[in-house]
Amino acid sequence: MSGPDGGGKAWGGRFDGGTDKRVEAFSESVSYDRRLFRHDIAGSIAHSRMLAAVGVMTPAEADAIARALKEIEAEIESGKFAYDISKEDIHMHIESALIARLGDTGRKLHTGRSRNDQVATDSKLWTRDALDRGDGLLVGWMQALVRAGRRHQNAVIPGYTHLQRAMPVLAGHYFLAWVEKCHRDRGRLADCRKRLNENPLGAAALAGTSLPIDRRMTSEALGFDRPAANSLDISSDRDWAVESVFVLTMIQLHLSAWAEEWILWTTSEFGFLSLPDAYCTGSSIMPQKKNPDVLELTRGRAARVIGDLTTLLTLVKGLPLAYNRDLQEDKEPLFDAFDTVEACLALAALITDGARLREDRIRARIDEGYLDATALMEALIKRNIPQRSAHELVGKLVGLCERKGCRLADLSETDLKAVDTRLDGSLRDELGVDHAVAGYRSEGSSAPGEVDNRLAHWEQALGLAKAAK
């Protein structure tokens, strides 16, 4: 077996006996870390070029290593590469294949590095690419949300608090709310990428090396901003993995909340939303059913991503400096979290583009729930009635409507004056959801002009042409 620092029967003289096959099976990671092969090869080529530049190997040797590594990469991509758990991980597989081709020249590659910094480098390179993919998928969902917002821009829908009807909002404003959440998610991805983008390569096992390596050269070659500063920290650091999965957890929580809301909206009880058939399934026994299974799985897979984050948090808790083999366990939750969120984001964009609000159904019930009550309260405030007094008066009017089985707009002037002599029939001009929406004024509100401006902002920011109304 080969340890993280290149020890073991295959890679050093310390051990006399062979490794127990059960230990090989217990310790291997190549079954899942093989997806790092491109990043391992890129890191190794950069490392060999640097070793040639500082005189540790010749340029011809570095060229031979680069060519052989590219051949190995092509073999892996074609599916012809043979894996053997006795070589433990993808890094040792690639190095073994290199040595089989080049002999002593291949044996020079690991000069000035350890598997500790090698694995950290490869994992960071993979995660950096995955963060960029995630950002692109978020942009795709944001574009779909903005298109939906423009498509249904002026439809008035109920806004909810406590899952109770609260105030009317424009549907465009509703879709823009999800855009803002995605925008914050993108900011977290960018922040995480910035902190991640420091080069571990050259830290070696934990203390650095006496060889004259140039860590700034490999940083530039691999697109890192700078070398990571402390070799002890490099060997133990998985902050970037934990932070990445935390950001993914936030994204998946937003996806889960969105999915939950749309699941509710597709029910007969709500009837607000029609989903495309391609993203729903039927029932094995009830022929009428159209089940929102993709949304339900999106909601359910939040549990997986939260579990991945919990795994990483527990993994790094209390580990002493520097490297410990526990850190091998970081990759499966890291990979799983990215895989899960990427799949959910891709489908979220497709579902959002294909879904349609049932505007006629929504409009038919829009007067339920006294959505214009707050607008009426604010109309009283404009008539110099203190807010708390206005709140109480409207509450009494709502109670009267409930007893009479009518809307606020249906109350007569006699009804109004019976509650308070300061109230008169002109207040009915302030009632109804359309008047309420038209009355919004504050920045960031559901005012028609605000919604139109924000849709235009995001259309420009996301490279979308303004849709025809």
Stockholm file with secondary structure:
# STOCKHOLM 1.0

chainA/1-469         MSGPDGGGKAWGGRFDGGTDKRVEAFSESVSYDRRLFRHDIAGSIAHSRMLAAVGVMTPAEADAIARALKEIEAEIESGKFAYDISKEDIHMHIESALIARLGDTGRKLHTGRSRNDQVATDSKLWTRDALDRGDGLLVGWMQALVRAGRRHQNAVIPGYTHLQRAMPVLAGHYFLAWVEKCHRDRGRLADCRKRLNENPLGAAALAGTSLPIDRRMTSEALGFDRPAANSLDISSDRDWAVESVFVLTMIQLHLSAWAEEWILWTTSEFGFLSLPDAYCTGSSIMPQKKNPDVLELTRGRAARVIGDLTTLLTLVKGLPLAYNRDLQEDKEPLFDAFDTVEACLALAALITDGARLREDRIRARIDEGYLDATALMEALIKRNIPQRSAHELVGKLVGLCERKGCRLADLSETDLKAVDTRLDGSLRDELGVDHAVAGYRSEGSSAPGEVDNRLAHWEQALGLAKAAK
#=GR chainA/1-469 SS CCCTTSCSTTTCSSCCSCCCHHHHHHHCCHHHHGGGHHHHHHHHHHHHHHHHHTTSSCHHHHHHHHHHHHHHHHHHHHTCCCCCGGGCSHHHHHHHHHHHHHTHHHHTTTTTCCHHHHHHHHHHHHHHHHHHHHHHHHHHHHHHHHHHHHHTTTCEEEEEETTEEEEEEEHHHHHHHHHHHHHHHHHHHHHHHHHHCEECTTCTTTTCCSSCCCHHHHHHHHTCSEECSCHHHHHHCCHHHHHHHHHHHHHHHHHHHHHHHHHHHTSTTTCCEECCGGGCBCCSSCTTCCBCHHHHHHHHTHHHHHHHHHHHHHHHTTCCSSCCGGGGGGHHHHHHHHHHHHHHHHHHHHHHHHCEECHHHHHHTTTTTCTTHHHHHHHHHHTTCCHHHHHHHHHHHHHHHHHHTCCGGGCCHHHHHHHCTTCCGGGGGGCSHHHHHHHCCSTTSSCHHHHHHHHHHHHHHTTCCCCCC
#=GC SS_cons         CCCTTSCSTTTCSSCCSCCCHHHHHHHCCHHHHGGGHHHHHHHHHHHHHHHHHTTSSCHHHHHHHHHHHHHHHHHHHHTCCCCCGGGCSHHHHHHHHHHHHHTHHHHTTTTTCCHHHHHHHHHHHHHHHHHHHHHHHHHHHHHHHHHHHHHTTTCEEEEEETTEEEEEEEHHHHHHHHHHHHHHHHHHHHHHHHHHCEECTTCTTTTCCSSCCCHHHHHHHHTCSEECSCHHHHHHCCHHHHHHHHHHHHHHHHHHHHHHHHHHHTSTTTCCEECCGGGCBCCSSCTTCCBCHHHHHHHHTHHHHHHHHHHHHHHHTTCCSSCCGGGGGGHHHHHHHHHHHHHHHHHHHHHHHHCEECHHHHHHTTTTTCTTHHHHHHHHHHTTCCHHHHHHHHHHHHHHHHHHTCCGGGCCHHHHHHHCTTCCGGGGGGCSHHHHHHHCCSTTSSCHHHHHHHHHHHHHHTTCCCCCC
//
